[in-house]
Amino acid sequence: MTEAEPRTEAVATRRPRSRLMRQRVRSAWLFLAPMLLVLAAAAGWPLARTVYFSFTDASLADLDARQWAGFANYFSVLRMPSGRVLYDGVLADPVWWSAVWNTVRFAALSVTCETILGMVVALVLNAEFPGRGIVRAAILIPWAIPTIVSAKMWQWMLNDQFGIINVVLLNLGLIDTKIAWTANADTAMAAVLVVDIWKTTPFMALLILAALQMLPREIIEVARLDGANPWQIFWRVTLPLIRPAVMVAVIFRALDALRIFDLIYVLTPNNVHTKSMSVFARENLFEFDKFAYGSAASTLLFLILALLTTAYIRIGRISLEGGR
């Protein structure tokens, strides 16, 4: 047998595999096509319309009377006859940048706390103890409650007149007077964070617990036989193995936190210290009748989400393909 014959056989054996792979790709796209069409209709078209309206002077009273305005809703320079220069647009609005800072700060603090607490809860639930199934089901109750219901429930508990939080803290001697938790500038963001962490920590715990359940028990046993203590096992064995799942869970939670709306809108309405980008966009879209201005804010929110998510995936070297 010559040297060319094995090479020919190798090429012949690779061709059916590549043909099979192409068939699988075509089948995958065929199955994904209905979902992609629905996604384009439900999300892509409204997003495209929002971006388009952001370049016009559209008003909610009469969208058909819109005129092209270019980048005026984003940033524009006005020169007064007196020579004074004024800057207008979302990018020159201090309220917008305050909302950006509030949103980023809220997302960073909430996701960090929820990841740490979710890890602790998941490690506890991963251990074997009597009644573990009941505890696992009970821990999901805060996450299963609709956000609006949770926000309204906590709004009552945090009320400065009849809220149970103030009553408990007064009886324990931790505070001297009742505190308006959601109205006070110093405590409004903390109150929103507490409610969000209470509600969403079970979600993080559930995702991390699923990753822990997939770990091979043999690796943990080998580490124990080598004399590693529980902290060394967690830090050097468990955490590196579940890191990809934790990183993906953080992405999902960060996306949800960066577009926070309902919790802040119910707990702290019209509070500049907790106003998020979504609340800012909604106010301009519907309450202030500045539809084009609100569309520009919504477009910037989308761009910020896309950029932060892309940077996180690149920096964390996360693979979302599911393979090697």
N, C-alpha and C positions, 0 to 999 in steps of 0.2 A: 504494500500500500504506500502510495506516494504521500508527500507532505501536503499536497493540495487536497487530497481526498478527505482527511479529517476536518480540514477547514470548511470544505463544502458541506460535510455532514453537520457541522456545528451551525452553519448558516441555515441549513434546512430545518434543524431543530428549533432555531430561534424564531423562524417565520410563523409557525403556528401559534407560538406564545404571543407574539406581537399582534397577530390577527385576533386572537382571543381577547387580548387587552383592549384592542380597538372596539370589539363588540361589547365588552363590558362598559367602556366609556360611553358608547352610544346608548346603551340601555340605561345607564345612570342618568344621562341627560334627558332621555325620554320620560323617565319616572319623575325627574325634577321639574320638567317643563310646566305642568299645571301649577305647582307651588310657586315657581318663579313668575308665572303670569299673574297669579293672584297677588303676589307680593308687589309686583310692579304696579298693579292697579290700585292696591290699598295703600302703598307707601311711596312708590316712585313718582306717580303722577301728582299727588298732593305736594310732595317735596319740590318737584319741578315748578309747580304753580307758585309755591311760596317764594322760590328763588326769583321767578319772573316778577312777581308783585313787588319784591324788594327793590327793583330797578324802575319802579313807576311811582306815581303820586296817588295810587289807588286809595279810595275811601270806602269804608264799609257801607255807607249810605248808597253809593252808586259805583259799583266796581266796573261797570262798562264805560264810565266816563274817564277812565284812567289815561294818563299821558306818560310818555317815557321821561324818566328823570335821571337816568344814569346812576352814578354812585352817590348822588346827593343824600340818600338816606343813610349811607355808610359814613361818608365824610365829605364835607364841603367847606369852602372858605368864603366868607362874606366880607366884602370891603365896604365900609360905610363912607358916606361923603366926607365925614370929618377925618378920614384916614385910619380910623380904628378898624382892626381886623377881628372878625368873629368866626369861631369855628362851630360848625353844626354837624349833626349826624350821630349815629349810634356810637361810633368810635370816639367821639368827642364829648359824649354824655357821661358825667361823673356818676350818675345813678346806675348806668350800665356797668361801669367798671366796679362799682361797689357790689352789684349783683354777681359779677364774675368772681370777685374775691370771696363773697359769701358762699357761693356754690362750690368753689374749689376747696375752701376750708372745710365746709360741711362734708364733702366727699372724702377728703383725706382723713379726717378724724373718724368719721363713721365707718369707713371701710377698714381702717386700721384696727379699731376696737372690735368690730364684728369679726374680723379674721382671727384675732387673738382669742376672743371669747368663744368663737365657733370651733377653734382648734381644741380648746380646753373641753368644751362640751362633747365634741366628737371623740376625744380620747377617753372620756368617762363612759360614754355610751358604747364604745367599742369593747370595753371590758365586760367580763361575764359576771353578772350578779342577779339575784332573784328579782323578778319584776322588771327586767330590762325592757321588755316589749312595751309595757305600760308607760314607762318613763320616756321611751322613744316616741310614742304616740302623743304623750302630753306635751313634750317639748316643742312640738310643731304647732300647737294651738295659736300662739301669737302670730306666726307667719300665715296661718290659714284665715285669720280674721281680716276682712277687707280693710284697706288702709284708711278709708274715710271713717269707718266704724271705730277703728283704733284711735284715730286722731280725735274724734268727738269724745270718746271715752276718756282719753287722757286730758282733753280740754276741761272736762268737768272735774277730774281729780286734781288738776293743777290750778283750779280757780282760787283766787285769793280770798273769796268770801266763804264758800262752802266746800272747797276742795279737801279731800281726805289727806292729801300730801301735807298740807299745812297743819292739819289737825295732829297728824302723827308726829311731825317734827316739833311742834309746840309741846306735846305731851312728853317727848323725849328730852326736851330742853335744848335742842340743837339750834333753834331760832327763837328770837324774842317777840317778833311781830310777824304777821302774815305777809307773805311775799306774792306779788303778782308775777308768777314765773314767766308767762308768755307775753306780758306787756312790758316788763322791765328790760331795758337795753342790755343790762349786764347778764341776765339769765335767760333771755329769749332763745339764743342759739343753743345754749346748754340744754334747755327743755326740749327743743326739737331733736337734738342729738340723742338724748335719753330715750325718747319715744321711738326713734328710728332704730337705735341699737337693740332695744327690747323686741321690736317686731322682726327685724331682719337677721339677727344672730342665728335663729334656728335654720334659716336658709343656708347660711355658710356652714353650719354644723352638719347639715344633711349632705352637702356636697363633699365635705372633707371626710365624713363618715363613710361615704361610698368609696372614696379612695382608700381609706384604711381597710375596708373589707376586702379589697382586691390584693392586699399585700400578701406575699407568700409567708406562711407561718414559719417555714424552715429557716428563713433568714434571721428572724427574731430569735429563734432558738439557738442558732449558731452563735449569735452575738452574746447571748446569755452564757453559753458554755465557754466562751472566750473570756468571761469575767467582766463584761461591760455592765455598768449600772443602768437603771432606767433612764436617767438623763442622757447618758452617752448613746443608748440605743435610740432614743428619740432624735437627738441632734445629728448623729452620724449615720443612722440607718433609716429610720422612719421618715424624717423630714425630707431628705434628698429623694426618696422614692415617690412621695406624694406631692413633691413640688410642682410638677406639671399640672396636676388637678387643682392645686391651690391657686396657681397663677391664672388658670382659666376661670375659676370661681371669682377671683378678684376682678377680672375683666368684666364679667357679667354684673357684679355688684357695683363696680365703679360707674358703668354706663347708666345703671338705674339711679345711682346717687347724683350724678352730674345733671340729670334731667328731673330732679326732684321738684314736684309741684304741689300735689294734693296735701301732703302733710303740712307743708309750710302755709299753704293757702287757708287751711282750716285752723291750725293752731295759732299762727301769728299773722293775720291779715293786715295789710297796710303797714307793716313794720319794716323800715328800711334796713334794720340790722340783721334781718334774716331773709330778705327778698332775694330769691334765686333768679337765674337767667330765664327759666320757664315762666315764673311769675311776672317778671318784667315784660317778656314778650306778650303774655296774655293780657296784661293791663293795657298795653298800647294797641293791641289788635282789636279789643272789644270795648274796654271801658273808656279809653281816651279817644277813640275813633281815629287813631293814627295807624291805619291798616298797613300801609307800605312801610312805615317805621317799625311796626311790630314784625312784619315779614323779614325785614333786614336783621332784626335781633334774633329771630328764629333761625335764619340762615347762618348767622355767626355761631349760634349755639350748636348747630349741626357740624360746622367746620371744626369747632373746638373739640367736640366729641370725637370726630374722626381723627384729628391730629393727635390727641392724647392717647387714644386707643392704639393707633399705629405706632407711636413712640413706645408705648408700654410693651407691645408685642415684639418690636425690634430689640429694645433694651433687654427684655426678659428672655429673648430667644425662644419664644413660644411657638410650637408647631400646632396648627389647628387642623391639619390634614388627617390626623389619626393614625398615621403610619410611622415608619422610622424617620 
